[in-house]
């Protein structure tokens, strides 16, 4: 780790030991930062990222990459109208499930942090936020 950049060394091919450096941001969103700081655990991170991806698709109309699978959601192909509809339906379902599962205080924090990359705030808020992420991780079996 160097200045917020992580350098991975990727093999050029499966049959060689030669590598090339690949640089990437250490923290691309607030959830990354909280995981890196040990404020949330891996299952909380996964629940938050699933909500984040659905939020960005549903409310912001942003095409995202799947942080859990590390692949493009669209596999790099042009999306058909049916693909877009399926993705939007998935995103709306995830958001609706989160709203049904979480009380107002928790969903507010989850939206602010996962959807808008805001800081949690107080220690009390981080506990409320973590309880919300725990519920989402259990709900989605992550």
C-alpha positions, -999 to 999 in steps of 0.1 A, spaced: 0 0 0 15 33 -10 -4 66 -9 -39 51 -15 -27 30 -44 -23 -8 -43 1 -24 -68 -7 -60 -77 18 -80 -98 -1 -99 -124 14 -128 -144 18 -120 -181 6 -155 -190 -1 -187 -171 32 -203 -184 56 -175 -172 68 -161 -139 71 -126 -155 47 -101 -141 35 -66 -148 24 -41 -122 -13 -32 -120 -22 -1 -100 -56 4 -84 -71 27 -58 -70 12 -23 -104 27 -15 -129 34 -43 -158 41 -20 -166 47 17 -173 10 22 -138 2 11 -124 27 36 -145 13 65 -134 -23 56 -98 -13 54 -100 5 88 -116 -25 104 -149 -7 111 -169 -33 91 -163 -69 85 -163 -88 52 -200 -99 53 -210 -63 62 -189 -51 33 -206 -75 9 -241 -65 21 -232 -29 17 -217 -34 -17 -248 -53 -29 -270 -24 -18 -246 1 -33 -246 -16 -67 -284 -18 -67 -287 19 -55 -264 31 -83 -284 12 -109 -318 20 -96 -316 56 -84 -287 69 -103 -289 49 -135 -252 41 -133 -238 9 -148 -215 -7 -123 -190 -35 -120 -198 -63 -97 -175 -59 -67 -181 -93 -54 -174 -113 -86 -149 -87 -100 -165 -89 -134 -185 -65 -155 -222 -70 -149 -227 -69 -186 -196 -91 -193 -183 -63 -216 -210 -68 -241 -236 -44 -254 -267 -48 -232 -300 -55 -249 -332 -38 -238 -341 -71 -220 -307 -71 -201 -312 -35 -190 -347 -43 -178 -335 -74 -159 -308 -54 -143 -331 -26 -133 -357 -51 -119 -329 -68 -98 -318 -34 -85 -354 -23 -75 -360 -57 -58 -328 -53 -37 -336 -17 -27 -372 -27 -18 -360 -57 3 -336 -33 21 -364 -8 29 -386 -37 41 -359 -52 63 -343 -21 79 -359 5 103 -357 42 93 -325 50 112 -306 21 96 -318 25 61 -310 63 63 -273 55 72 -271 27 46 -283 50 18 -260 78 29 -229 56 32 -235 30 5 -254 51 -20 -238 85 -15 -203 78 0 -209 99 31 -192 94 64 -212 77 92 -205 102 119 -206 92 156 -197 59 172 -234 53 179 -241 58 142 -214 33 132 -230 7 155 -264 14 139 -249 12 104 -232 -21 112 -264 -36 125 -281 -26 93 -253 -42 72 -255 -73 93 -293 -76 85 -287 -71 48 -259 -97 47 -282 -122 65 -311 -113 42 -291 -119 10 -271 -148 25 -237 -131 19 
